[in-house]
Amino acid sequence: MTANDPFGLRSLTVEHLRSTPGVKWQQHPDRLASWVADMDFPMAPAIAERLRSIVDRGMVGYQKWGAGASPAGHAFVNRMSAKYNWEIDVARVHDLADVLQGVRLAIGMLTEPGAAIALHTPAYHPFLHSLTDMDRRLVHAPFDVGELRDVIAVERPAALLLCHPQNPTGHVFDRSQLAAIADIAEEFDLIVISDEIHSDLVYAPNTHIPFASVSAAAQSRTITVTSTSKAFNLAGLRWAVMHVGIERFDTMLKSYPKHWFGSPNMFGVEAAVAAWTEGDDWLAAVMGVLDENRLRLSELLAEYLPGAVYRIPDATYLAWIDCSILGDGDAPFEIFQSRGVELSPGTQFGAGGSGHVRLNFATSPAVLEQVVATMAGNYVS
Ligand SMILES: Cc1ncc(COP(=O)(O)O)c(C=O)c1O
């Protein structure tokens, strides 16, 4: 840690990362880990202190949070107001264990088996699996809103599963796109499930706009799901949150016994509160490194892997790279694996994934360079 790097984000080495216990570095111990969407950065000190203080107190019994949302649910309401001027009622906020739980609850409870669900592709692969597992039909949603309307008019899906910002492309839907999507949702009576888990990871001058904040009409047909797990690297703590704009879904959820959905883990809740109320300095430092890395990656690819096509993402720490110069399908992924780097294979993300890989650049600049040099079979230690 130095004055320029107070959180130790720039000094990470492969040797140290290999000693970390998570799935990212342990799953493929013989390869550099640039796959699953966990960052290599240690958690924010404010979060660590908060968790430590709970352990020091020594009491982790049932919490007196009262009915309704946990303290993290309240922190969510405050953050949406402060960051986006999106004013929401805490009575419509539900705690979850993870974001996919909310996505699946909404699909399962609001649409019927066999129903069509629109999704921008390439898509975060657990969305694709969710549709298959739940016997819903995938409708490929084009990113262009004019084309999207045409597809929706023909396919008549029950819902649009919006990934905003989008994984794996890093696309941020801007206000005019969101307004057009809201109009389409209104015209064709779509439910919108908006996964905004990457919303704290948007690079300036782009800004995040919660889909449901676009209009009262949009909000009344939208379920928004998010968490601190991506931007603050807390996925193992199992907490997420859902805002339910659809009144009948809120009524349905509240009509079930609370135990059916479980209740949140206090460490996840406390970590989320610390993240959203005391973690913004750390997040700004992380965004500084990520911003540098997303730009540097362009230069590294030009130097080591000319022919790879990479559009610098507007959000997320995920780079969606067209390596079809090395072959179709997952041939590039396999080549990089054989050279010692574990990426996410493009076909995992469905349509548009052939010849692509997804690279997670949430690491130190030195490790990023080692990754790209190793992908090129060119790393000299
Ligand atoms: C778009 C998106 N949604 C959901 C998740 C998973 O979140 P959770 O573990 O809270 O279900 C991820 C993880 O990478 C993601 O990228």
Ligand as a Chemical Component Dictionary entry (heavy atoms), coordinates in Angstrom:
data_LIG
# 
_chem_comp.id                   LIG 
_chem_comp.type                 NON-POLYMER 
_chem_comp.pdbx_formal_charge   0 
_chem_comp.three_letter_code    LIG 
# 
loop_
_chem_comp_atom.comp_id 
_chem_comp_atom.atom_id 
_chem_comp_atom.alt_atom_id 
_chem_comp_atom.type_symbol 
_chem_comp_atom.charge 
_chem_comp_atom.model_Cartn_x 
_chem_comp_atom.model_Cartn_y 
_chem_comp_atom.model_Cartn_z 
_chem_comp_atom.pdbx_ordinal 
LIG C1 C1 C 0 -25.704 -9.425  -14.742 1  
LIG C2 C2 C 0 -25.479 -10.288 -13.548 2  
LIG N1 N1 N 0 -26.526 -10.648 -12.796 3  
LIG C3 C3 C 0 -26.366 -11.437 -11.710 4  
LIG C4 C4 C 0 -25.117 -11.898 -11.351 5  
LIG C5 C5 C 0 -24.992 -12.817 -10.186 6  
LIG O1 O1 O 0 -25.353 -12.178 -9.024  7  
LIG P1 P1 P 0 -25.799 -13.034 -7.779  8  
LIG O2 O2 O 0 -24.625 -13.868 -7.357  9  
LIG O3 O3 O 0 -26.184 -11.997 -6.782  10 
LIG O4 O4 O 0 -26.961 -13.859 -8.239  11 
LIG C6 C6 C 0 -23.994 -11.535 -12.102 12 
LIG C7 C7 C 0 -22.675 -12.040 -11.733 13 
LIG O5 O5 O 0 -21.708 -11.889 -12.431 14 
LIG C8 C8 C 0 -24.185 -10.714 -13.234 15 
LIG O6 O6 O 0 -23.155 -10.337 -14.003 16 
# 
loop_
_chem_comp_bond.comp_id 
_chem_comp_bond.atom_id_1 
_chem_comp_bond.atom_id_2 
_chem_comp_bond.value_order 
_chem_comp_bond.pdbx_ordinal 
LIG C1 C2 SING 1  
LIG C2 N1 SING 2  
LIG C2 C8 DOUB 3  
LIG N1 C3 DOUB 4  
LIG C3 C4 SING 5  
LIG C4 C5 SING 6  
LIG C4 C6 DOUB 7  
LIG C5 O1 SING 8  
LIG O1 P1 SING 9  
LIG P1 O2 DOUB 10 
LIG P1 O3 SING 11 
LIG P1 O4 SING 12 
LIG C6 C7 SING 13 
LIG C6 C8 SING 14 
LIG C7 O5 DOUB 15 
LIG C8 O6 SING 16 
# 
